């Protein structure tokens, strides 16, 4: 099993959710986050004063997937989240040692 963590633009959430559901991902967790990478923030005007926005709003999506589904899920996520511009985000993949469904006690891939 692998944990996919993706940082994406907020307006791409519906596209990403649909794409992951289509390939068989059964659930995702979404968190509102702020951060910056190569974008380095930007300048905005508020009541006539200019100020720098260092941290940009993003969404962090996490989903656990069984190994056979990993490549299709990554491809779907990348295609759905991408715009081709700086700031599209990142995808991280980490191993999961164990998963347990609290309600039933199911273990491993059965818990997903």
HUDA-V551697 format. One record per residue. N is the residue number from 0. RES is the residue in three letters. PHI is phi in whole degrees, -180 to 180 (NA if undefined). OMEGA is omega in radians with two decimals (none if undefined). Layout:
n->N res->RES phi->PHI omega->OMEGA
n->N res->RES phi->PHI omega->OMEGA
This chain:
n->0 res->UNK phi->NA omega->3.12
n->1 res->UNK phi->-131 omega->3.03
n->2 res->UNK phi->-105 omega->3.07
n->3 res->UNK phi->-97 omega->3.06
n->4 res->UNK phi->-119 omega->-3.11
n->5 res->UNK phi->-127 omega->3.03
n->6 res->UNK phi->-107 omega->-3.04
n->7 res->UNK phi->-132 omega->3.03
n->8 res->UNK phi->-72 omega->-3.08
n->9 res->UNK phi->-58 omega->-3.08
n->10 res->UNK phi->-73 omega->3.13
n->11 res->UNK phi->-93 omega->-3.05
n->12 res->UNK phi->-58 omega->-3.10
n->13 res->UNK phi->-62 omega->3.11
n->14 res->UNK phi->-63 omega->-3.12
n->15 res->UNK phi->-66 omega->3.13
n->16 res->UNK phi->-59 omega->3.13
n->17 res->UNK phi->-62 omega->-3.12
n->18 res->UNK phi->-65 omega->-3.14
n->19 res->UNK phi->-68 omega->3.10
n->20 res->UNK phi->-63 omega->-3.14
n->21 res->UNK phi->-61 omega->-3.12
n->22 res->UNK phi->-88 omega->3.04
n->23 res->UNK phi->108 omega->3.07
n->24 res->UNK phi->-74 omega->-2.98
n->25 res->UNK phi->-87 omega->-3.14
n->26 res->UNK phi->-165 omega->3.09
n->27 res->UNK phi->-137 omega->3.02
n->28 res->UNK phi->-118 omega->-3.11
n->29 res->UNK phi->-120 omega->3.12
n->30 res->UNK phi->-129 omega->3.04
n->31 res->UNK phi->-80 omega->-3.12
n->32 res->UNK phi->-133 omega->3.03
n->33 res->UNK phi->-131 omega->3.13
n->34 res->UNK phi->-178 omega->3.06
n->35 res->UNK phi->-152 omega->3.07
n->36 res->UNK phi->-134 omega->3.13
n->37 res->UNK phi->-70 omega->3.13
n->38 res->UNK phi->-64 omega->-3.14
n->39 res->UNK phi->60 omega->3.12
n->40 res->UNK phi->80 omega->3.14
n->41 res->UNK phi->-158 omega->-3.12
n->42 res->UNK phi->-103 omega->3.10
n->43 res->UNK phi->-130 omega->3.06
n->44 res->UNK phi->-108 omega->3.10
n->45 res->UNK phi->-138 omega->-3.11
n->46 res->UNK phi->52 omega->3.07
n->47 res->UNK phi->83 omega->-3.14
n->48 res->UNK phi->-102 omega->3.13
n->49 res->UNK phi->-93 omega->3.08
n->50 res->UNK phi->-143 omega->-3.08
n->51 res->UNK phi->-97 omega->3.04
n->52 res->UNK phi->-99 omega->-3.09
n->53 res->UNK phi->-79 omega->-3.09
n->54 res->UNK phi->-108 omega->-3.10
n->55 res->UNK phi->-97 omega->3.13
n->56 res->UNK phi->-70 omega->3.11
n->57 res->UNK phi->-139 omega->3.01
n->58 res->UNK phi->-119 omega->3.05
n->59 res->UNK phi->-106 omega->3.13
n->60 res->UNK phi->-111 omega->3.10
n->61 res->UNK phi->-126 omega->3.06
n->62 res->UNK phi->-150 omega->3.09
n->63 res->UNK phi->-97 omega->-3.12
n->64 res->UNK phi->-134 omega->3.03
n->65 res->UNK phi->-71 omega->-3.08
n->66 res->UNK phi->-50 omega->-3.09
n->67 res->UNK phi->-63 omega->-3.10
n->68 res->UNK phi->-93 omega->-2.99
n->69 res->UNK phi->-56 omega->-3.05
n->70 res->UNK phi->-62 omega->3.12
n->71 res->UNK phi->-66 omega->3.13
n->72 res->UNK phi->-66 omega->3.12
n->73 res->UNK phi->-64 omega->3.14
n->74 res->UNK phi->-63 omega->3.13
n->75 res->UNK phi->-63 omega->3.14
n->76 res->UNK phi->-64 omega->-3.13
n->77 res->UNK phi->-64 omega->3.14
n->78 res->UNK phi->-67 omega->-3.09
n->79 res->UNK phi->-75 omega->-3.05
n->80 res->UNK phi->-89 omega->-3.03
n->81 res->UNK phi->-80 omega->3.00
n->82 res->UNK phi->-121 omega->-3.10
n->83 res->UNK phi->88 omega->-3.11
n->84 res->UNK phi->-114 omega->3.07
n->85 res->UNK phi->-60 omega->3.13
n->86 res->UNK phi->101 omega->3.12
n->87 res->UNK phi->-66 omega->3.07
n->88 res->UNK phi->118 omega->-3.09
n->89 res->UNK phi->-140 omega->3.04
n->90 res->UNK phi->-127 omega->3.11
n->91 res->UNK phi->-121 omega->3.11
n->92 res->UNK phi->-124 omega->3.13
n->93 res->UNK phi->-131 omega->3.13
n->94 res->UNK phi->-74 omega->3.04
n->95 res->UNK phi->-112 omega->-3.14
n->96 res->UNK phi->-75 omega->-3.08
n->97 res->UNK phi->-155 omega->3.03
n->98 res->UNK phi->-133 omega->-3.13
n->99 res->UNK phi->-134 omega->3.03
n->100 res->UNK phi->-80 omega->-3.05
n->101 res->UNK phi->-60 omega->-3.06
n->102 res->UNK phi->-62 omega->-3.01
n->103 res->UNK phi->-107 omega->-3.09
n->104 res->UNK phi->82 omega->3.11
n->105 res->UNK phi->-60 omega->-3.08
n->106 res->UNK phi->-117 omega->3.02
n->107 res->UNK phi->63 omega->-3.10
n->108 res->UNK phi->-63 omega->3.09
n->109 res->UNK phi->-66 omega->-3.14
n->110 res->UNK phi->-76 omega->-3.12
n->111 res->UNK phi->-75 omega->none
